[in-house]
Amino acid sequence: MTEKLKEFADLYLANDFNATEAAFATGRYRDKNTAKAAGSRLLKKKEVQDYIRQRTEERRVETGVIA
């Protein structure tokens, strides 16, 4: 996974699972409409989904939250 995709995924987790805000926060998109489309597109990538799933599981274990 590229560093750019990892950055988006980390920002997605940090922004309460908001793809638009995560894409916009990367600084690569100048307006929210473009960021919204990009966020949606990036979330469809399997490698991004897998990374988010992995990080979510790690957080669950770290905090002791049982789902």
ZAFITI-66307 format. One line per field, with one value per atom (N, C-alpha, C): x, y, z; residue in three letters; atom name; residue number from 1. Coordinates in Angstrom, 2 decimals. Each point is the difference from the previous one (the first is absolute). Example, Ala and Ser with C-alpha at 12.3 -4.5 7.8 and 13.67 -1.06 7.14 Angstrom:
! residues 2
X = 13.19 | -0.89 | 0.90 | -0.35 | 0.82 | -0.77
Y = -5.69 | 1.19 | 1.20 | 1.05 | 1.19 | 1.09
Z = 7.80 | 0.00 | 0.00 | -0.72 | 0.06 | 0.73
res = Ala | Ala | Ala | Ser | Ser | Ser
atom = N | CA | C | N | CA | C
n = 1 | 1 | 1 | 2 | 2 | 2
END
This chain:
! residues 67
X = 0.85 | -0.85 | 0.90 | -0.38 | 0.82 | -0.16 | 0.95 | -0.06 | -1.21 | -0.36 | -1.16 | -1.29 | -0.13 | -1.19 | -0.03 | 1.16 | 0.09 | -0.37 | 0.48 | -0.34 | -1.51 | -0.63 | -1.45 | -0.70 | 0.40 | -0.65 | 0.17 | 1.18 | 0.22 | -0.85 | -0.11 | -0.85 | -1.47 | -0.38 | -1.37 | -0.35 | 0.91 | -0.22 | 0.00 | 0.88 | 0.11 | -1.18 | -0.66 | -1.13 | -1.34 | -0.08 | -1.24 | -0.63 | 0.83 | -0.45 | -0.69 | 0.52 | -0.54 | 0.97 | -0.38 | 0.89 | 0.24 | -1.02 | 0.16 | 1.02 | -0.14 | 0.92 | 1.42 | 0.09 | 1.32 | 0.70 | -0.72 | 0.58 | 0.39 | -0.86 | 0.28 | 1.21 | 0.11 | 1.10 | 1.37 | 0.01 | 1.28 | 0.63 | -0.83 | 0.50 | 0.11 | -0.46 | 0.10 | -1.23 | -1.04 | -1.25 | -0.38 | -0.36 | -0.22 | -1.41 | -0.94 | -1.37 | -0.64 | -1.06 | -0.66 | -0.66 | -0.51 | -0.65 | 1.01 | 1.17 | 1.05 | 0.47 | 0.13 | 0.42 | -1.04 | -1.27 | -1.07 | 0.11 | 0.19 | 0.14 | 1.25 | 1.09 | 1.26 | -0.11 | -0.61 | -0.16 | -0.80 | -1.06 | -0.83 | 0.80 | 0.75 | 0.81 | 1.09 | 0.65 | 1.10 | -0.50 | -1.19 | -0.55 | -0.35 | -0.14 | -0.33 | 1.22 | 1.18 | 1.23 | 0.17 | 0.22 | 0.12 | 1.14 | 1.12 | 1.13 | -0.32 | -0.80 | -0.41 | -0.96 | -0.96 | -0.95 | 0.72 | 0.96 | 0.76 | 0.79 | 0.62 | 0.78 | -0.91 | -1.15 | -0.94 | -0.50 | -0.30 | -0.44 | 1.08 | 1.24 | 1.13 | 0.19 | 0.01 | 0.19 | -1.16 | -1.21 | -1.16 | 0.11 | 0.43 | 0.19 | 1.10 | 1.09 | 1.08 | -0.50 | -0.78 | -0.56 | -0.92 | -0.80 | -0.93 | 0.78 | 1.05 | 0.83 | 0.69 | 0.55 | 0.70 | -0.92 | -1.24 | -0.93 | -0.81 | 0.06 | -0.74 | -1.48 | -0.39 | -1.39 | -0.34 | -1.09 | -0.43 | -1.22 | 0.12 | -1.09 | -0.87
Y = -1.17 | 1.17 | 1.24 | 0.99 | 1.21 | 0.85 | 0.87 | 0.90 | 0.93 | 0.40 | 0.88 | -0.70 | -1.27 | -0.75 | -0.22 | -0.29 | -0.19 | 1.28 | 1.14 | 1.29 | 0.22 | -0.26 | 0.15 | -0.90 | -1.27 | -0.95 | 0.41 | 0.47 | 0.46 | 1.22 | 0.91 | 1.18 | -0.38 | -1.01 | -0.50 | -0.50 | -0.72 | -0.48 | 1.15 | 0.96 | 1.14 | 0.97 | 0.00 | 0.90 | -0.71 | -0.93 | -0.71 | -0.65 | -0.64 | -0.74 | 0.90 | 1.21 | 0.95 | 0.08 | -0.62 | -0.08 | 1.36 | 0.85 | 1.33 | 0.81 | 0.04 | 0.75 | -0.58 | -1.32 | -0.63 | 0.37 | -0.07 | 0.36 | 1.47 | 0.86 | 1.43 | 0.30 | -0.70 | 0.22 | -0.39 | -0.83 | -0.35 | 1.20 | 0.99 | 1.18 | -0.16 | -1.11 | -0.26 | 0.46 | 0.37 | 0.39 | 1.40 | 0.85 | 1.41 | 0.32 | -0.86 | 0.28 | -1.28 | 0.17 | -1.14 | -0.94 | 0.52 | -0.89 | -0.96 | 0.50 | -0.86 | -0.99 | 0.49 | -0.87 | -1.09 | 0.35 | -0.99 | -1.13 | 0.35 | -1.01 | -0.84 | 0.65 | -0.72 | -0.93 | 0.48 | -0.84 | -1.25 | 0.16 | -1.14 | -0.99 | 0.53 | -0.85 | -0.74 | 0.71 | -0.61 | -1.09 | 0.20 | -1.02 | -1.30 | 0.03 | -1.20 | -0.88 | 0.53 | -0.77 | -1.05 | -1.24 | -1.11 | 0.22 | 0.52 | 0.20 | 1.03 | 1.00 | 1.00 | -0.65 | -0.77 | -0.69 | -0.94 | -0.75 | -0.94 | 0.73 | 1.12 | 0.77 | 0.58 | 0.53 | 0.56 | -1.10 | -1.15 | -1.14 | -0.40 | -0.06 | -0.37 | 1.03 | 1.27 | 1.05 | 0.03 | -0.23 | -0.02 | -1.15 | -1.14 | -1.17 | 0.28 | 0.62 | 0.33 | 0.94 | 0.98 | 0.93 | -0.73 | -0.91 | -0.76 | -0.78 | -0.65 | -0.79 | 0.91 | 1.12 | 0.93 | 0.56 | 0.27 | 0.61 | -1.02 | -1.27 | -1.03 | -0.02 | 0.64 | 0.03 | -1.33 | -0.59 | -1.27 | 0.27 | -0.40 | 0.26 | -1.22
Z = 0.00 | 0.00 | 0.00 | -0.78 | -0.08 | 1.26 | 0.20 | 1.15 | -0.09 | -1.21 | -0.18 | 0.41 | -0.37 | 0.39 | 1.51 | 0.56 | 1.45 | 0.73 | -0.51 | 0.60 | -0.02 | -1.15 | -0.09 | 1.01 | 0.07 | 0.90 | 1.47 | 0.36 | 1.38 | 0.31 | -0.96 | 0.19 | 0.05 | -0.74 | 0.02 | 1.41 | 0.60 | 1.37 | 0.99 | -0.19 | 0.92 | -0.12 | -1.15 | -0.25 | 0.13 | 0.94 | 0.29 | -1.23 | -0.81 | -1.17 | -1.03 | -0.15 | -0.97 | -1.17 | -1.12 | -1.17 | -0.63 | -0.04 | -0.59 | 0.79 | 1.32 | 0.83 | -0.08 | -0.07 | -0.09 | -1.30 | -1.10 | -1.30 | -0.03 | 0.52 | 0.03 | 0.89 | 1.10 | 0.95 | -0.57 | -1.04 | -0.61 | -0.70 | -0.32 | -0.69 | -1.50 | -0.51 | -1.44 | -0.77 | 0.69 | -0.64 | 0.45 | -0.95 | 0.30 | 0.47 | -0.30 | 0.47 | 0.50 | 0.76 | 0.66 | -1.00 | -1.11 | -0.98 | -0.61 | -0.33 | -0.54 | 1.06 | 1.22 | 1.11 | 0.26 | -0.14 | 0.21 | -1.02 | -1.26 | -1.06 | 0.22 | 0.35 | 0.22 | 1.20 | 1.08 | 1.18 | -0.29 | -0.75 | -0.38 | -0.84 | -0.96 | -0.88 | 0.78 | 0.92 | 0.77 | 0.94 | 0.56 | 0.91 | -0.72 | -1.29 | -0.77 | -0.27 | 0.24 | -0.25 | 1.10 | -0.45 | 0.95 | 0.99 | -0.47 | 0.90 | 1.08 | -0.33 | 1.00 | 0.99 | -0.51 | 0.88 | 0.95 | -0.52 | 0.84 | 1.08 | -0.37 | 0.97 | 1.08 | -0.38 | 0.97 | 0.94 | -0.55 | 0.81 | 1.00 | -0.46 | 0.86 | 1.12 | -0.34 | 1.01 | 0.99 | -0.47 | 0.88 | 0.98 | -0.47 | 0.87 | 1.03 | -0.45 | 0.93 | 1.10 | -0.37 | 1.00 | 0.96 | -0.54 | 0.84 | 1.05 | -0.40 | 0.92 | 1.01 | -0.47 | 0.89 | 1.10 | -0.38 | 0.95 | 0.77 | -0.40 | 0.67 | -0.32 | -1.10 | -0.43 | -0.66 | 0.42 | -0.59 | -0.87 | -1.27 | -0.94 | -0.16
res = Met | Met | Met | Thr | Thr | Thr | Glu | Glu | Glu | Lys | Lys | Lys | Leu | Leu | Leu | Lys | Lys | Lys | Glu | Glu | Glu | Phe | Phe | Phe | Ala | Ala | Ala | Asp | Asp | Asp | Leu | Leu | Leu | Tyr | Tyr | Tyr | Leu | Leu | Leu | Ala | Ala | Ala | Asn | Asn | Asn | Asp | Asp | Asp | Phe | Phe | Phe | Asn | Asn | Asn | Ala | Ala | Ala | Thr | Thr | Thr | Glu | Glu | Glu | Ala | Ala | Ala | Ala | Ala | Ala | Phe | Phe | Phe | Ala | Ala | Ala | Thr | Thr | Thr | Gly | Gly | Gly | Arg | Arg | Arg | Tyr | Tyr | Tyr | Arg | Arg | Arg | Asp | Asp | Asp | Lys | Lys | Lys | Asn | Asn | Asn | Thr | Thr | Thr | Ala | Ala | Ala | Lys | Lys | Lys | Ala | Ala | Ala | Ala | Ala | Ala | Gly | Gly | Gly | Ser | Ser | Ser | Arg | Arg | Arg | Leu | Leu | Leu | Leu | Leu | Leu | Lys | Lys | Lys | Lys | Lys | Lys | Lys | Lys | Lys | Glu | Glu | Glu | Val | Val | Val | Gln | Gln | Gln | Asp | Asp | Asp | Tyr | Tyr | Tyr | Ile | Ile | Ile | Arg | Arg | Arg | Gln | Gln | Gln | Arg | Arg | Arg | Thr | Thr | Thr | Glu | Glu | Glu | Glu | Glu | Glu | Arg | Arg | Arg | Arg | Arg | Arg | Val | Val | Val | Glu | Glu | Glu | Thr | Thr | Thr | Gly | Gly | Gly | Val | Val | Val | Ile | Ile | Ile | Ala | Ala | Ala
atom = N | CA | C | N | CA | C | N | CA | C | N | CA | C | N | CA | C | N | CA | C | N | CA | C | N | CA | C | N | CA | C | N | CA | C | N | CA | C | N | CA | C | N | CA | C | N | CA | C | N | CA | C | N | CA | C | N | CA | C | N | CA | C | N | CA | C | N | CA | C | N | CA | C | N | CA | C | N | CA | C | N | CA | C | N | CA | C | N | CA | C | N | CA | C | N | CA | C | N | CA | C | N | CA | C | N | CA | C | N | CA | C | N | CA | C | N | CA | C | N | CA | C | N | CA | C | N | CA | C | N | CA | C | N | CA | C | N | CA | C | N | CA | C | N | CA | C | N | CA | C | N | CA | C | N | CA | C | N | CA | C | N | CA | C | N | CA | C | N | CA | C | N | CA | C | N | CA | C | N | CA | C | N | CA | C | N | CA | C | N | CA | C | N | CA | C | N | CA | C | N | CA | C | N | CA | C | N | CA | C | N | CA | C | N | CA | C | N | CA | C | N | CA | C | N | CA | C | N | CA | C | N | CA | C
n = 1 | 1 | 1 | 2 | 2 | 2 | 3 | 3 | 3 | 4 | 4 | 4 | 5 | 5 | 5 | 6 | 6 | 6 | 7 | 7 | 7 | 8 | 8 | 8 | 9 | 9 | 9 | 10 | 10 | 10 | 11 | 11 | 11 | 12 | 12 | 12 | 13 | 13 | 13 | 14 | 14 | 14 | 15 | 15 | 15 | 16 | 16 | 16 | 17 | 17 | 17 | 18 | 18 | 18 | 19 | 19 | 19 | 20 | 20 | 20 | 21 | 21 | 21 | 22 | 22 | 22 | 23 | 23 | 23 | 24 | 24 | 24 | 25 | 25 | 25 | 26 | 26 | 26 | 27 | 27 | 27 | 28 | 28 | 28 | 29 | 29 | 29 | 30 | 30 | 30 | 31 | 31 | 31 | 32 | 32 | 32 | 33 | 33 | 33 | 34 | 34 | 34 | 35 | 35 | 35 | 36 | 36 | 36 | 37 | 37 | 37 | 38 | 38 | 38 | 39 | 39 | 39 | 40 | 40 | 40 | 41 | 41 | 41 | 42 | 42 | 42 | 43 | 43 | 43 | 44 | 44 | 44 | 45 | 45 | 45 | 46 | 46 | 46 | 47 | 47 | 47 | 48 | 48 | 48 | 49 | 49 | 49 | 50 | 50 | 50 | 51 | 51 | 51 | 52 | 52 | 52 | 53 | 53 | 53 | 54 | 54 | 54 | 55 | 55 | 55 | 56 | 56 | 56 | 57 | 57 | 57 | 58 | 58 | 58 | 59 | 59 | 59 | 60 | 60 | 60 | 61 | 61 | 61 | 62 | 62 | 62 | 63 | 63 | 63 | 64 | 64 | 64 | 65 | 65 | 65 | 66 | 66 | 66 | 67 | 67 | 67
END
